[in-house]
């Protein structure tokens, strides 16, 4: 298989209401909603930086996933407030990163 026949498409996260999840992540991280239905949604953040939300079905087994976002250290507190108000739960923190779980148990890391 050569490099032209395989390319990165996106990261996948679990959601019960993919429309709601897509709106939440679009609002928080400034993504463009490409597709939005109850069972499937896609956000585009930049060329080839896509996040896909899927509702678990028998044909589509989905488990929670993880995304990593780079952030300026001085912006962490303000952004954490937005996350907590949006229903995320703080999971851990260290000198260089913190992690949060969204309402569907997907994890995001903020790395500075």
Secondary structure, 3 states (H helix, E strand, C coil): CCHHHCCCCCEEEECCCHHHHHHHHHHHHCCEEEEECCCEEEEEEECCEEEEEECCCCCCCCCCCEEEEECCHHHHHHHHHHHHHCCCEEEEECCCEEEEECCCCCEEEEEC
